[in-house]
Each structure stands twice: as structure tokens, then as C-alpha cells.
């Protein structure tokens, strides 16, 4: 049971990291299309320095509006998984809950 739980936690972590990477790429293209590559670099650097990924949410929304031609509600739903990575503390607490060690006694 514990090995299965650990395996599922690791698989979940890998999937979350892959989704976060795709969302960051979409955010880059969204910000770059609307305000230019200089602002996109600034937004990504600021996001990394402040450790709050609000720019990723905004960029993913802009990507859905500009490239996928989604309506507002669809674009918000496209960016919604970014709420999991809005703050690194949220991701850490999710990983800790999923992969926490279980007492073997």
C-alpha cells in the first residue's frame, strides 16, 4: 500500500510539473503576443523572483484568447489549472499531502 501511494505521488508530481511547464509556455506566448517579448521576459523573471505566479495565470488566459480564440469563460477555464501553481507553497502542500509517509507500525 505504501509503495503504491508513493508511486502515485511521484506520478502525480511528474504530471503536475509537465502541466505547469506547458502552462508556462502558453503564458509566455500569451504575454508576448499582447505586450511584446520584453514584457514577457520581465513578467517571467518577476514571477520567479517574487515566487507568485500570477503572471502565468494572466498569460495563459491571454494565450487562450489570442491563439485559441476562446471566449472569456473558456479562457478562464483554460487558465484555471494554473491556480495549483499560483504559489509554490500550494504545490508543496499538495505534494506533502499526497506523498506523506505513512506509519508502518
Secondary structure, 3 states (H helix, E strand, C coil): CHHHHHHHHHHHHHHHHHHHHHHHHHHHHHHHHHHCHHHHHHHHHHHHHHCECHHHHHHHHHHHHHCCCCCHHHHHHHHHHHHHHCEHHHHHHHHHHHHCCCCCC
